[in-house]
Amino acid sequence: MKTNQYLIDFYNNYDEDSRLALKHGTVEFLTTMHYIEKYLKPSDRVIEIGAATGRYSHTLARQGYDVDAVELVEHNIEIFRKNIQSNENITITQGNAMDLSAFSDNEYDITLLLGPLYHLYSKEDKQQALHEAIRVTKHGGVIFAAYVISDGCLIDEGFNRGNINVAEYIEKGLIDPQTFATKSGPKDLFELVRKENIDDLMSVFPVTRLHYVASDGFALCMREAVDAMDDEEFELYLKYHFATCEREDLIGVTSHAIDIFRK
């Protein structure tokens, strides 16, 4: 099976909108928006690469920003188009994060790469996607690159929930028995990394890191508790999360992270 087909089959049967709607899922969304809004300026142009069904693109377009979106999976594009409102200045193009040749150099103020790096498995492919995201961004523009982080997933999906059989994954060579670093391929769907891997990827690019953020922190591991919070308690939890999501002693234990850097 071709690499992209694993991805297409997965998203054809996955409710991406609902993932970001539950309280524990909104932590990632609200954290990402919190940081995007730090850098958005009036009249900024935004591109979202790997837009899925458009949760971020629609949110920003409805705030008055011009948004161009790129998405690989036709099923996601269909949902994206259905959700376009008349007041949105937004486009959606089918395309691959590693080839943005339809877009000019230095075109966007804000570039969102919030999904493609979840599904690229070689260093070369990841760096190609990062290169393209940086290329289409204006000098001085800001890029947001999201990753799935191995330790948060291993603690939550493995040791906490048992959705991953850790011993079996070690036997299959997908988890290192000494370091517990992970390996993935296209049939595994998600590429799991650590910050040291991200630092290595970024070392070749002439950019300045602004923030490295544990975008959902402990929220997935304690999802039942987060989903049970009333609004007041959830607001307090978010305040705690925003206060700690860049702390170096905590950023490794998260299921997702965003690397935010300036071109």
C-alpha positions as CSV (number, residue, x, y, z in Angstrom):
1,M,0.0,0.0,0.0
2,K,1.3,3.5,-0.9
3,T,2.2,5.7,2.1
4,N,-0.6,8.2,1.3
5,Q,-3.2,5.5,1.1
6,Y,-2.8,4.5,4.8
7,L,-3.4,8.2,5.6
8,I,-6.4,8.6,3.3
9,D,-8.0,5.4,4.6
10,F,-7.5,6.6,8.2
11,Y,-9.0,10.1,7.7
12,N,-11.9,8.7,5.6
13,N,-13.1,7.0,8.8
14,Y,-12.0,9.5,11.5
15,D,-14.0,12.4,13.0
16,E,-11.3,15.1,13.3
17,D,-13.7,17.8,14.3
18,S,-14.9,15.8,17.3
19,R,-11.3,15.2,18.5
20,L,-10.9,19.0,19.0
21,A,-14.3,19.5,20.5
22,L,-14.1,17.5,23.7
23,K,-12.6,19.5,26.6
24,H,-9.4,17.5,26.7
25,G,-9.1,18.0,22.9
26,T,-9.7,21.7,23.1
27,V,-6.6,22.1,25.2
28,E,-4.4,21.5,22.1
29,F,-6.6,23.8,20.0
30,L,-6.8,26.6,22.6
31,T,-3.1,26.5,23.2
32,T,-2.3,26.6,19.5
33,M,-4.7,29.6,19.0
34,H,-3.2,31.3,22.1
35,Y,0.2,31.3,20.5
36,I,-1.1,32.1,16.9
37,E,-2.8,35.2,18.3
38,K,0.4,36.4,19.9
39,Y,1.8,36.9,16.4
40,L,-1.2,37.7,14.2
41,K,-1.4,41.3,13.0
42,P,-4.2,43.0,11.1
43,S,-4.1,42.2,7.4
44,D,-1.8,39.2,7.8
45,R,-2.0,36.4,5.2
46,V,-2.2,32.9,6.6
47,I,-1.5,29.5,5.0
48,E,-2.5,26.3,6.7
49,I,-0.6,23.2,5.3
50,G,-2.4,20.0,6.1
51,A,-5.6,21.8,7.1
52,A,-7.7,18.6,7.7
53,T,-11.3,19.7,8.0
54,G,-10.3,23.3,8.7
55,R,-10.8,24.0,12.4
56,Y,-7.9,26.5,12.5
57,S,-8.4,27.9,9.0
58,H,-12.1,28.6,9.5
59,T,-11.5,30.1,12.9
60,L,-9.0,32.6,11.5
61,A,-11.0,33.3,8.4
62,R,-14.0,34.2,10.6
63,Q,-11.8,36.6,12.5
64,G,-11.2,38.4,9.2
65,Y,-7.9,37.0,8.0
66,D,-7.2,35.9,4.4
67,V,-6.5,32.2,4.6
68,D,-5.2,29.7,2.0
69,A,-5.4,26.1,3.0
70,V,-3.8,22.9,1.6
71,E,-5.0,19.4,2.3
72,L,-4.1,16.0,0.9
73,V,-7.3,14.0,1.8
74,E,-10.3,14.6,-0.4
75,H,-12.7,13.5,2.4
76,N,-11.3,16.3,4.6
77,I,-11.6,18.8,1.8
78,E,-15.3,18.0,1.3
79,I,-16.0,18.7,5.0
80,F,-13.8,21.8,4.8
81,R,-15.8,23.2,1.9
82,K,-19.2,22.5,3.6
83,N,-18.1,24.5,6.6
84,I,-17.1,27.7,4.6
85,Q,-19.3,30.6,5.6
86,S,-20.1,33.6,3.3
87,N,-17.9,36.0,5.4
88,E,-14.8,33.9,5.0
89,N,-12.0,34.9,2.5
90,I,-10.6,31.4,2.3
91,T,-9.4,28.9,-0.3
92,I,-8.7,25.2,-0.1
93,T,-6.3,23.4,-2.5
94,Q,-5.6,19.7,-2.7
95,G,-1.9,19.2,-2.3
96,N,1.1,17.7,-0.5
97,A,3.1,19.5,2.2
98,M,6.3,18.4,0.5
99,D,5.5,20.2,-2.7
100,L,3.9,23.7,-2.4
101,S,5.0,24.7,-5.9
102,A,1.6,26.2,-6.5
103,F,2.5,28.9,-3.9
104,S,5.1,31.7,-4.3
105,D,8.1,32.4,-2.1
106,N,7.7,34.8,0.8
107,E,3.9,35.1,0.5
108,Y,2.5,34.5,4.0
109,D,2.9,36.2,7.4
110,I,1.7,33.1,9.4
111,T,2.3,29.5,8.3
112,L,0.6,26.6,10.0
113,L,2.1,23.1,9.6
114,L,0.0,21.5,12.2
115,G,-0.5,18.0,10.8
116,P,1.8,16.8,8.0
117,L,4.8,16.1,10.3
118,Y,2.6,13.6,12.1
119,H,2.7,11.5,9.0
120,L,6.2,11.8,7.5
121,Y,8.7,9.1,8.5
122,S,12.1,10.1,7.2
123,K,14.3,13.0,8.2
124,E,14.5,14.0,4.5
125,D,10.7,14.1,4.0
126,K,10.2,16.1,7.3
127,Q,12.9,18.6,6.3
128,Q,11.4,18.9,2.8
129,A,8.0,19.8,4.4
130,L,9.7,22.3,6.7
131,H,11.7,23.8,3.8
132,E,8.5,24.3,1.8
133,A,6.7,25.9,4.8
134,I,9.6,28.2,5.4
135,R,9.9,29.1,1.7
136,V,6.3,30.3,1.3
137,T,6.6,32.4,4.5
138,K,7.7,36.1,4.4
139,H,11.0,37.1,6.0
140,G,10.0,38.0,9.5
141,G,7.0,35.7,9.3
142,V,6.2,33.0,11.9
143,I,5.8,29.3,11.3
144,F,4.0,26.8,13.6
145,A,5.1,23.2,13.3
146,A,3.3,20.5,15.3
147,Y,4.5,17.1,16.3
148,V,3.3,13.9,18.0
149,I,5.5,13.3,21.1
150,S,6.5,9.8,21.9
151,D,6.7,9.9,25.7
152,G,3.2,11.4,26.3
153,C,1.7,8.8,23.9
154,L,3.6,6.0,25.5
155,I,2.6,6.9,29.0
156,D,-1.1,7.5,28.1
157,E,-1.8,5.0,25.3
158,G,0.6,2.4,26.6
159,F,1.0,2.2,30.3
160,N,-2.1,4.1,31.2
161,R,-4.8,2.8,28.8
162,G,-3.2,-0.3,27.4
163,N,-4.1,0.6,23.8
164,I,-0.5,0.0,22.9
165,N,1.1,-3.2,24.1
166,V,4.5,-1.8,25.1
167,A,6.2,-5.3,25.4
168,E,4.9,-6.3,22.0
169,Y,6.1,-3.1,20.4
170,I,9.5,-3.7,21.9
171,E,9.5,-7.2,20.4
172,K,8.6,-5.8,17.0
173,G,11.4,-3.2,17.1
174,L,9.0,-0.2,17.3
175,I,10.3,0.8,20.8
176,D,13.9,0.7,21.9
177,P,14.2,-1.6,24.9
178,Q,16.8,0.7,26.6
179,T,15.8,4.3,25.7
180,F,12.1,3.7,24.9
181,A,12.6,5.9,21.8
182,T,10.0,4.9,19.1
183,K,10.1,4.0,15.4
184,S,7.2,4.3,13.0
185,G,6.4,3.6,9.4
186,P,3.4,4.5,7.1
187,K,1.3,1.6,8.3
188,D,1.7,2.9,11.9
189,L,0.1,6.2,10.8
190,F,1.7,8.5,13.3
191,E,5.4,9.4,13.6
192,L,6.3,9.8,17.3
193,V,9.3,12.0,18.1
194,R,11.1,13.7,21.0
195,K,12.4,17.2,21.3
196,E,15.9,16.1,20.5
197,N,14.7,14.8,17.1
198,I,13.0,18.2,16.4
199,D,16.1,20.1,17.4
200,D,18.1,17.9,14.9
201,L,15.6,18.6,12.1
202,M,15.7,22.3,12.7
203,S,19.4,22.6,12.9
204,V,19.8,23.1,9.2
205,F,17.4,26.0,8.8
206,P,18.2,29.7,9.3
207,V,15.3,30.5,11.6
208,T,14.9,31.7,15.2
209,R,12.9,29.6,17.7
210,L,10.4,31.7,19.5
211,H,8.6,29.0,21.6
212,Y,8.6,25.3,22.1
213,V,5.3,24.4,23.6
214,A,3.8,21.2,25.1
215,S,0.5,21.9,23.4
216,D,-1.7,19.5,25.4
217,G,0.5,18.7,28.3
218,F,-1.1,16.1,30.6
219,A,-4.6,16.6,29.2
220,L,-4.8,13.4,27.2
221,C,-3.4,11.3,30.0
222,M,-6.0,12.7,32.4
223,R,-8.8,13.2,29.8
224,E,-11.6,11.8,32.0
225,A,-10.8,14.3,34.7
226,V,-10.5,17.2,32.3
227,D,-13.8,16.3,30.5
228,A,-15.5,16.1,33.9
229,M,-14.5,19.7,34.9
230,D,-17.1,22.4,35.0
231,D,-16.3,25.5,33.1
232,E,-14.8,27.4,36.0
233,E,-12.5,24.5,36.9
234,F,-11.5,24.1,33.3
235,E,-10.6,27.7,33.0
236,L,-8.4,27.3,36.0
237,Y,-6.8,24.2,34.5
238,L,-6.1,26.1,31.3
239,K,-4.5,29.0,33.2
240,Y,-2.2,26.4,34.9
241,H,-1.5,24.8,31.5
242,F,-0.6,28.1,29.8
243,A,1.7,29.0,32.8
244,T,3.6,25.7,32.5
245,C,3.5,24.5,28.9
246,E,6.9,26.0,28.1
247,R,8.6,24.8,31.3
248,E,11.7,22.8,30.4
249,D,11.1,20.2,33.1
250,L,7.6,19.5,31.8
251,I,7.6,19.8,28.0
252,G,8.6,16.2,27.3
253,V,5.5,14.7,28.8
254,T,2.9,15.7,26.3
255,S,1.1,14.0,23.4
256,H,1.6,17.0,21.0
257,A,4.0,19.9,20.8
258,I,4.3,23.0,18.6
259,D,7.6,24.4,17.5
260,I,7.2,28.1,16.8
261,F,9.9,29.9,14.9
262,R,10.6,33.1,12.8
263,K,12.0,33.2,9.3
